[in-house]
Amino acid sequence: MSFALAIFLYPRAGKYRLLVWVFAITVSLSRIFIGVHYPSDVIVGALIGCIVGFFWLYAEKMLIKFGLFGVALGSPEGSENEVFNQFPKQP
């Protein structure tokens, strides 16, 4: 989960990009040192997390492309919900 979050947050993190990856790696290593996971579990989990993160970014890109990201579903045409309106509209 931490690697999926790192992949998703990396483009948005600005000057904190390195911190996002440090957090993901620290969480992964802590799982090994605590003894709840084997290293192979963490490596496979990181790979799956990266795949999920890239899919997440792709899905968001497609939602923006088709104009479905930023407008609350079921709301009147043209009204925008500020919670979801994080990106400027594409021309």
ZIWO-V138344 format. One record per residue. RES is the residue in one letter. SS is DSSP state (2 for helix, 1 for strand, 0 for the rest). PHI is phi in radians with two decimals (NA if undefined). OMEGA is omega as a letter, one per 30 degrees, with the letter a starting at -180 (* if undefined). Layout:
res=RES ss=SS phi=PHI omega=OMEGA
res=RES ss=SS phi=PHI omega=OMEGA
This chain:
res=M ss=0 phi=NA omega=a
res=S ss=2 phi=-1.20 omega=l
res=F ss=2 phi=-1.31 omega=l
res=A ss=2 phi=-1.10 omega=l
res=L ss=2 phi=-1.14 omega=l
res=A ss=2 phi=-1.11 omega=l
res=I ss=2 phi=-1.08 omega=a
res=F ss=2 phi=-1.21 omega=a
res=L ss=2 phi=-1.45 omega=a
res=Y ss=2 phi=-0.92 omega=a
res=P ss=0 phi=-1.18 omega=a
res=R ss=0 phi=-1.75 omega=a
res=A ss=0 phi=-1.31 omega=l
res=G ss=2 phi=1.07 omega=a
res=K ss=2 phi=-1.32 omega=l
res=Y ss=2 phi=-1.74 omega=a
res=R ss=2 phi=-1.02 omega=l
res=L ss=2 phi=-1.12 omega=a
res=L ss=2 phi=-1.08 omega=l
res=V ss=2 phi=-1.07 omega=a
res=W ss=2 phi=-1.26 omega=l
res=V ss=2 phi=-1.06 omega=l
res=F ss=2 phi=-1.07 omega=a
res=A ss=2 phi=-1.08 omega=a
res=I ss=2 phi=-1.20 omega=l
res=T ss=2 phi=-1.11 omega=l
res=V ss=2 phi=-1.08 omega=a
res=S ss=2 phi=-1.13 omega=l
res=L ss=2 phi=-1.17 omega=l
res=S ss=2 phi=-1.13 omega=l
res=R ss=2 phi=-1.12 omega=l
res=I ss=2 phi=-1.29 omega=a
res=F ss=2 phi=-1.16 omega=l
res=I ss=2 phi=-1.25 omega=l
res=G ss=0 phi=1.69 omega=l
res=V ss=0 phi=-1.56 omega=l
res=H ss=0 phi=-2.46 omega=l
res=Y ss=0 phi=-1.41 omega=l
res=P ss=2 phi=-0.99 omega=l
res=S ss=2 phi=-1.12 omega=l
res=D ss=2 phi=-1.07 omega=a
res=V ss=2 phi=-1.18 omega=a
res=I ss=2 phi=-1.13 omega=l
res=V ss=2 phi=-1.14 omega=l
res=G ss=2 phi=-1.09 omega=l
res=A ss=2 phi=-1.15 omega=l
res=L ss=2 phi=-1.12 omega=l
res=I ss=2 phi=-1.11 omega=l
res=G ss=2 phi=-1.07 omega=l
res=C ss=2 phi=-1.12 omega=l
res=I ss=2 phi=-1.10 omega=l
res=V ss=2 phi=-1.10 omega=l
res=G ss=2 phi=-1.09 omega=l
res=F ss=2 phi=-1.15 omega=l
res=F ss=2 phi=-1.11 omega=l
res=W ss=2 phi=-1.04 omega=l
res=L ss=2 phi=-1.11 omega=l
res=Y ss=2 phi=-1.12 omega=l
res=A ss=2 phi=-1.09 omega=l
res=E ss=2 phi=-1.11 omega=l
res=K ss=2 phi=-1.07 omega=l
res=M ss=2 phi=-1.18 omega=l
res=L ss=2 phi=-1.09 omega=l
res=I ss=2 phi=-1.17 omega=a
res=K ss=2 phi=-1.04 omega=a
res=F ss=0 phi=-1.60 omega=l
res=G ss=0 phi=1.30 omega=a
res=L ss=0 phi=-1.67 omega=l
res=F ss=0 phi=-1.75 omega=l
res=G ss=0 phi=1.97 omega=l
res=V ss=0 phi=-2.00 omega=l
res=A ss=0 phi=-1.18 omega=l
res=L ss=0 phi=-1.18 omega=l
res=G ss=0 phi=1.48 omega=l
res=S ss=0 phi=-1.56 omega=l
res=P ss=0 phi=-1.00 omega=a
res=E ss=0 phi=-0.96 omega=l
res=G ss=0 phi=1.56 omega=l
res=S ss=0 phi=-1.42 omega=a
res=E ss=0 phi=-2.13 omega=l
res=N ss=0 phi=-1.61 omega=a
res=E ss=0 phi=-1.15 omega=l
res=V ss=0 phi=-1.12 omega=a
res=F ss=0 phi=-1.62 omega=a
res=N ss=0 phi=-1.53 omega=a
res=Q ss=0 phi=-1.71 omega=a
res=F ss=0 phi=-2.20 omega=l
res=P ss=0 phi=-1.19 omega=l
res=K ss=0 phi=-1.13 omega=l
res=Q ss=0 phi=-1.43 omega=l
res=P ss=0 phi=-1.19 omega=*
